[in-house]
Amino acid sequence: MLLTVIIPVYNEASTLAELIRRVHAVDVPKEILVVDDGSDEATKRLLDQSIAENVTLITHPHNMGKGTAIRTGLAQAKGDVVIIQDADLEYYPSDYVKLIMTYQQQQARVVYGVRDLSRRSKVMRWGNRAMTWMTNLLYGVRLHDMETCYKLIDRRLMQSLDLQSRRFEIEAEITAKIIRSGAKIYEAPIQYDHREEGKKLTPWDGLPTVQALLRYRFWRPQPALAAAD
């Protein structure tokens, strides 16, 4: 099984080299797609130094948002499964193995990594719970962490979702469309090390997330996808 790791990057000079080292260290067949979303010069210099032969670098001419960066990487993905990897060291690439094991054991198409959010600020912790609660209410599921970055998804399913989001609301769009496609979301616990430094997500990003959950409530997959399921 080939894993595609999509790494959206925007001004991550302080953590990028270590993140790429950790991704390389995971002993699974993988392709690594780094999408530079209009980063500053310090990050660009580090990218030039850190990119190895088995890493593909894709560059946006200016900042276009995390959702757009994910869509850019997804268009070039060739793996059997895809995972998104933030570059701020909150997540541990070593957990790829656990997620892949769950994927294979459950014969799944989607596995979400569930975080322990106890170290996050109260506002962000309750915000995450609210978004997950709303997802469960609107879509009739029982997820524990809708906003998790670690969503291991069948690449063909992921590419069939016709993603539109440009910013952080892409997490809600992905989840909504997966559920509407009929695919079951499995879950597995993952490590999580919350960091305040360099965080780009704010409480105000909850509003576009709510809008996305409402917008895609009645989305329908393409007939080809429905037939494949």
DOLORO-371719 format. One record per residue (C-alpha): x, y, z; residue number from 1. Coordinates in steps of 0.02 Angstrom, whole numbers, always signed. Example, Ala and Ser with C-alpha at 12.3 -4.5 7.8 and 13.67 -1.06 7.14 Angstrom:
2
@east->+615 | north->-225 | up->+390 | n->1
@east->+684 | north->-53 | up->+357 | n->2
This chain:
229
@east->+0 | north->+0 | up->+0 | n->1
@east->+70 | north->+168 | up->-53 | n->2
@east->+33 | north->+317 | up->+61 | n->3
@east->+26 | north->+494 | up->-9 | n->4
@east->+73 | north->+624 | up->+122 | n->5
@east->+16 | north->+800 | up->+76 | n->6
@east->+105 | north->+936 | up->+177 | n->7
@east->+31 | north->+1112 | up->+159 | n->8
@east->+165 | north->+1237 | up->+208 | n->9
@east->+145 | north->+1421 | up->+250 | n->10
@east->+285 | north->+1509 | up->+347 | n->11
@east->+344 | north->+1354 | up->+441 | n->12
@east->+532 | north->+1387 | up->+447 | n->13
@east->+549 | north->+1340 | up->+631 | n->14
@east->+475 | north->+1165 | up->+616 | n->15
@east->+483 | north->+1112 | up->+434 | n->16
@east->+652 | north->+1023 | up->+431 | n->17
@east->+609 | north->+918 | up->+584 | n->18
@east->+437 | north->+878 | up->+515 | n->19
@east->+507 | north->+815 | up->+351 | n->20
@east->+635 | north->+711 | up->+447 | n->21
@east->+495 | north->+630 | up->+549 | n->22
@east->+392 | north->+592 | up->+394 | n->23
@east->+543 | north->+513 | up->+309 | n->24
@east->+575 | north->+406 | up->+463 | n->25
@east->+408 | north->+316 | up->+454 | n->26
@east->+438 | north->+145 | up->+379 | n->27
@east->+294 | north->+135 | up->+256 | n->28
@east->+296 | north->+152 | up->+66 | n->29
@east->+251 | north->+333 | up->+32 | n->30
@east->+260 | north->+482 | up->-82 | n->31
@east->+280 | north->+653 | up->-2 | n->32
@east->+201 | north->+806 | up->-82 | n->33
@east->+250 | north->+974 | up->-4 | n->34
@east->+141 | north->+1119 | up->-58 | n->35
@east->+222 | north->+1288 | up->-22 | n->36
@east->+73 | north->+1406 | up->-7 | n->37
@east->+164 | north->+1571 | up->-37 | n->38
@east->+280 | north->+1560 | up->+113 | n->39
@east->+405 | north->+1691 | up->+170 | n->40
@east->+586 | north->+1690 | up->+112 | n->41
@east->+650 | north->+1600 | up->+267 | n->42
@east->+533 | north->+1453 | up->+234 | n->43
@east->+576 | north->+1451 | up->+49 | n->44
@east->+762 | north->+1441 | up->+88 | n->45
@east->+731 | north->+1298 | up->+208 | n->46
@east->+627 | north->+1207 | up->+79 | n->47
@east->+769 | north->+1220 | up->-45 | n->48
@east->+885 | north->+1141 | up->+83 | n->49
@east->+765 | north->+1008 | up->+148 | n->50
@east->+684 | north->+938 | up->-8 | n->51
@east->+759 | north->+769 | up->-54 | n->52
@east->+743 | north->+670 | up->-214 | n->53
@east->+591 | north->+575 | up->-151 | n->54
@east->+495 | north->+733 | up->-104 | n->55
@east->+393 | north->+830 | up->-231 | n->56
@east->+384 | north->+1017 | up->-203 | n->57
@east->+236 | north->+1113 | up->-274 | n->58
@east->+235 | north->+1303 | up->-259 | n->59
@east->+93 | north->+1428 | up->-255 | n->60
@east->+142 | north->+1604 | up->-315 | n->61
@east->+53 | north->+1680 | up->-164 | n->62
@east->-45 | north->+1623 | up->-12 | n->63
@east->-206 | north->+1540 | up->-67 | n->64
@east->-261 | north->+1451 | up->+93 | n->65
@east->-241 | north->+1278 | up->+170 | n->66
@east->-390 | north->+1207 | up->+77 | n->67
@east->-319 | north->+1261 | up->-91 | n->68
@east->-149 | north->+1188 | up->-46 | n->69
@east->-230 | north->+1021 | up->-3 | n->70
@east->-325 | north->+1022 | up->-167 | n->71
@east->-165 | north->+1060 | up->-263 | n->72
@east->-76 | north->+913 | up->-182 | n->73
@east->-224 | north->+798 | up->-203 | n->74
@east->-227 | north->+829 | up->-390 | n->75
@east->-53 | north->+752 | up->-402 | n->76
@east->-76 | north->+610 | up->-276 | n->77
@east->-43 | north->+434 | up->-339 | n->78
@east->-48 | north->+332 | up->-179 | n->79
@east->-178 | north->+205 | up->-127 | n->80
@east->-221 | north->+313 | up->+24 | n->81
@east->-196 | north->+496 | up->+67 | n->82
@east->-161 | north->+587 | up->+230 | n->83
@east->-139 | north->+773 | up->+266 | n->84
@east->+10 | north->+821 | up->+373 | n->85
@east->+19 | north->+992 | up->+458 | n->86
@east->+197 | north->+1058 | up->+472 | n->87
@east->+189 | north->+1127 | up->+651 | n->88
@east->+240 | north->+966 | up->+743 | n->89
@east->+75 | north->+946 | up->+836 | n->90
@east->+48 | north->+776 | up->+755 | n->91
@east->+164 | north->+625 | up->+754 | n->92
@east->+196 | north->+543 | up->+584 | n->93
@east->+237 | north->+382 | up->+676 | n->94
@east->+48 | north->+364 | up->+697 | n->95
@east->+32 | north->+330 | up->+510 | n->96
@east->+68 | north->+148 | up->+551 | n->97
@east->-76 | north->+136 | up->+676 | n->98
@east->-198 | north->+219 | up->+556 | n->99
@east->-146 | north->+106 | up->+412 | n->100
@east->-166 | north->-48 | up->+523 | n->101
@east->-343 | north->+6 | up->+570 | n->102
@east->-378 | north->+41 | up->+387 | n->103
@east->-323 | north->-133 | up->+335 | n->104
@east->-399 | north->-228 | up->+482 | n->105
@east->-569 | north->-146 | up->+461 | n->106
@east->-561 | north->-151 | up->+271 | n->107
@east->-601 | north->+33 | up->+285 | n->108
@east->-597 | north->+175 | up->+161 | n->109
@east->-579 | north->+310 | up->+294 | n->110
@east->-493 | north->+317 | up->+464 | n->111
@east->-486 | north->+473 | up->+574 | n->112
@east->-355 | north->+499 | up->+708 | n->113
@east->-435 | north->+554 | up->+872 | n->114
@east->-335 | north->+677 | up->+979 | n->115
@east->-328 | north->+709 | up->+1166 | n->116
@east->-370 | north->+896 | up->+1169 | n->117
@east->-352 | north->+922 | up->+1356 | n->118
@east->-200 | north->+1035 | up->+1334 | n->119
@east->-284 | north->+1155 | up->+1213 | n->120
@east->-358 | north->+1319 | up->+1272 | n->121
@east->-536 | north->+1309 | up->+1337 | n->122
@east->-602 | north->+1414 | up->+1191 | n->123
@east->-522 | north->+1304 | up->+1058 | n->124
@east->-566 | north->+1144 | up->+1150 | n->125
@east->-750 | north->+1189 | up->+1162 | n->126
@east->-748 | north->+1253 | up->+985 | n->127
@east->-686 | north->+1085 | up->+923 | n->128
@east->-817 | north->+995 | up->+1025 | n->129
@east->-953 | north->+1108 | up->+956 | n->130
@east->-901 | north->+1074 | up->+776 | n->131
@east->-896 | north->+887 | up->+807 | n->132
@east->-1065 | north->+892 | up->+895 | n->133
@east->-1142 | north->+988 | up->+751 | n->134
@east->-1071 | north->+863 | up->+626 | n->135
@east->-1145 | north->+719 | up->+724 | n->136
@east->-1314 | north->+806 | up->+737 | n->137
@east->-1326 | north->+854 | up->+553 | n->138
@east->-1256 | north->+694 | up->+479 | n->139
@east->-1314 | north->+560 | up->+601 | n->140
@east->-1141 | north->+497 | up->+647 | n->141
@east->-1043 | north->+478 | up->+810 | n->142
@east->-873 | north->+554 | up->+777 | n->143
@east->-756 | north->+608 | up->+917 | n->144
@east->-642 | north->+730 | up->+824 | n->145
@east->-707 | north->+798 | up->+660 | n->146
@east->-571 | north->+932 | up->+648 | n->147
@east->-425 | north->+812 | up->+661 | n->148
@east->-290 | north->+838 | up->+530 | n->149
@east->-255 | north->+651 | up->+519 | n->150
@east->-387 | north->+587 | up->+401 | n->151
@east->-325 | north->+431 | up->+312 | n->152
@east->-433 | north->+415 | up->+156 | n->153
@east->-440 | north->+305 | up->+3 | n->154
@east->-359 | north->+412 | up->-131 | n->155
@east->-492 | north->+378 | up->-263 | n->156
@east->-629 | north->+422 | up->-140 | n->157
@east->-538 | north->+581 | up->-88 | n->158
@east->-514 | north->+637 | up->-268 | n->159
@east->-697 | north->+605 | up->-308 | n->160
@east->-760 | north->+729 | up->-176 | n->161
@east->-741 | north->+881 | up->-290 | n->162
@east->-672 | north->+986 | up->-147 | n->163
@east->-703 | north->+1173 | up->-157 | n->164
@east->-644 | north->+1249 | up->+8 | n->165
@east->-498 | north->+1369 | up->+10 | n->166
@east->-462 | north->+1382 | up->+196 | n->167
@east->-482 | north->+1283 | up->+357 | n->168
@east->-664 | north->+1239 | up->+323 | n->169
@east->-600 | north->+1104 | up->+208 | n->170
@east->-600 | north->+986 | up->+359 | n->171
@east->-789 | north->+1004 | up->+371 | n->172
@east->-812 | north->+986 | up->+183 | n->173
@east->-709 | north->+826 | up->+178 | n->174
@east->-805 | north->+751 | up->+322 | n->175
@east->-976 | north->+802 | up->+256 | n->176
@east->-943 | north->+732 | up->+83 | n->177
@east->-868 | north->+570 | up->+148 | n->178
@east->-1024 | north->+539 | up->+252 | n->179
@east->-1138 | north->+586 | up->+108 | n->180
@east->-1041 | north->+467 | up->-5 | n->181
@east->-1091 | north->+323 | up->+109 | n->182
@east->-916 | north->+280 | up->+169 | n->183
@east->-901 | north->+236 | up->+354 | n->184
@east->-775 | north->+334 | up->+457 | n->185
@east->-673 | north->+227 | up->+576 | n->186
@east->-571 | north->+305 | up->+716 | n->187
@east->-407 | north->+270 | up->+807 | n->188
@east->-321 | north->+366 | up->+948 | n->189
@east->-167 | north->+467 | up->+901 | n->190
@east->-35 | north->+569 | up->+990 | n->191
@east->-54 | north->+757 | up->+993 | n->192
@east->+60 | north->+894 | up->+1060 | n->193
@east->-32 | north->+1060 | up->+1058 | n->194
@east->+73 | north->+1212 | up->+1015 | n->195
@east->+23 | north->+1395 | up->+1022 | n->196
@east->+173 | north->+1461 | up->+923 | n->197
@east->+131 | north->+1502 | up->+744 | n->198
@east->-51 | north->+1447 | up->+753 | n->199
@east->-154 | north->+1514 | up->+608 | n->200
@east->-323 | north->+1445 | up->+659 | n->201
@east->-432 | north->+1564 | up->+762 | n->202
@east->-604 | north->+1549 | up->+844 | n->203
@east->-673 | north->+1651 | up->+698 | n->204
@east->-632 | north->+1506 | up->+581 | n->205
@east->-778 | north->+1414 | up->+662 | n->206
@east->-904 | north->+1515 | up->+562 | n->207
@east->-847 | north->+1454 | up->+388 | n->208
@east->-842 | north->+1278 | up->+462 | n->209
@east->-1024 | north->+1291 | up->+514 | n->210
@east->-1068 | north->+1360 | up->+344 | n->211
@east->-981 | north->+1214 | up->+258 | n->212
@east->-1071 | north->+1087 | up->+366 | n->213
@east->-1237 | north->+1165 | up->+318 | n->214
@east->-1191 | north->+1190 | up->+135 | n->215
@east->-1145 | north->+1008 | up->+103 | n->216
@east->-1284 | north->+929 | up->+206 | n->217
@east->-1374 | north->+875 | up->+47 | n->218
@east->-1223 | north->+852 | up->-67 | n->219
@east->-1234 | north->+700 | up->-178 | n->220
@east->-1086 | north->+602 | up->-247 | n->221
@east->-1063 | north->+576 | up->-431 | n->222
@east->-1151 | north->+418 | up->-498 | n->223
@east->-983 | north->+335 | up->-532 | n->224
@east->-937 | north->+349 | up->-348 | n->225
@east->-1104 | north->+283 | up->-290 | n->226
@east->-1086 | north->+134 | up->-405 | n->227
@east->-910 | north->+99 | up->-338 | n->228
@east->-977 | north->+94 | up->-159 | n->229
